[in-house]
Amino acid sequence: MAAATPNRTLPGDALAALAALADEPADSRFKSLPPDAEAAGLTVGQLAAERRSLFTGGFTTPVLALSAESVEHNLALLESYSERHGLAFAPHGKTSMAPQLFARQLQYGAWGITAAVPHQVRVYRAYGVQRIFLANEVVDPVALRWIARELDADPDFRLICYVDSVRGVELMDEALRGRADGRALDVVVELGAGDGARTGARTDADCAAVADAVARTATLRLVGVAGYEGEVPRADPERVRAWLERLAALAADFDKTGRFSGTGLDEIVVSAGGSAWFDTVADVFAQLPPLSLPVLKLLRSGAYVSHDDGHYSRLTPFNRIAQEGALQPAFRLWAQVVSRPSSEQAFLNAGKRDAAYDLDLPQAQVVRDARTGGIRPADAVEVTKLSDQHAWLHTGPEADLEVGDWVGLGLSHPCTSFDKWQLIPLVKADGTVVDFVRTFF
Ligand SMILES: Cc1ncc(COP(=O)(O)O)c(C=O)c1O
């Protein structure tokens, strides 16, 4: 998919790496690919070029389909949302771990891509991502030295990561010292989202102590503040807003006390924002007082790219700001009825290996009739449980379902949907498979 549109943001070798994904053999490493494609020695690109039908083109069940139209819609929507609200965008790449989608996100104006751990940074670098926001603490000396080598080798590469403890800063400094002419690593102090929340310094005094520790090193440079409102305990609009205002005040205080001066900075970074509260992030960031340097207000939503039919469809800010648009759920998992032992039970050949189940069970949405190919609503069909390789269905008296039918399932939680599939067919609304999205988990 990346090769289809010229890319203005990625270096040439990254484009070659992306293009090489199409040269992988369409073989049994990838669930659901047509066995005849492997027998014919087709590559993934050649299989995509055949424009087969997902339903009749030889794919085997279960098969996860990613809607080509919905992904494009979601990419465009968050681009326009960010632009309208003066936000730079570094979508979280851990959601899809799909370099082809990163390329599309960059084409849609993203500043860079967010990562959670150094391994993800390595994948991003292999596909030419030039700006990475590593929204986590890194104290592993091997990973730090690798990051430093990447920075030293490529003056156009920018990476920013979190710090939240004095000890962490000392460990980073130890790992990074001793490089002749090495660039300092840019860091932001992470403000924790509240007592008992995840990572992040808890108090303003803790944040200041971490910033002081950074200032004592020659290997690190403080460039801003960040945090994740998605971890605010018992999150509601008031609590999330209050925490974001604390983050904004911390940035203003650091600026007032000169923490961003004298290090050659040309902008201050203030970052927050997943896929559940970006309206509140946009509001609070819009009210940031002017600082001594321009501010890069960096949003990091990741789940928006595929959206979902569960958790995020309930939490999306677009439920509150419908006038600004709506995301579209892009995944549908197709599984086949393999057993119908009673009028109340049926079993599909997809289970925990194939479907996200950490937040909600999949929802039966539609049935594709094995005899006619017709598609009808999955009335009175409910997923009640998942085994490793089976979905348990309860069927009511009105359910029209027999062995052989395909059931289209809606999923909840994009991150744990992507990570079960290494190659995902990108499918048009009429069922034509137009490409494949490769993931690296
Ligand atoms: C630190 C951080 N930033 C951004 C995100 C992206 O949020 P979402 O998955 O809701 O898009 C996450 C998700 O877990 C996160 O942990």
The ligand as a Gaussian input file, in Angstrom:
#p B3LYP/6-31G(d) Opt

LIG

0 1
 C        2.000000       6.612000      26.578000
 C        0.927000       6.372000      25.577000
 N        0.684000       7.309000      24.654000
 C       -0.257000       7.142000      23.694000
 C       -1.024000       5.991000      23.652000
 C       -2.050000       5.819000      22.553000
 O       -3.330000       5.716000      23.053000
 P       -4.495000       4.935000      22.263000
 O       -4.091000       3.498000      22.227000
 O       -5.715000       5.194000      23.090000
 O       -4.585000       5.532000      20.922000
 C       -0.797000       4.995000      24.610000
 C       -1.592000       3.751000      24.605000
 O       -1.502000       2.903000      25.444000
 C        0.200000       5.186000      25.594000
 O        0.456000       4.257000      26.539000

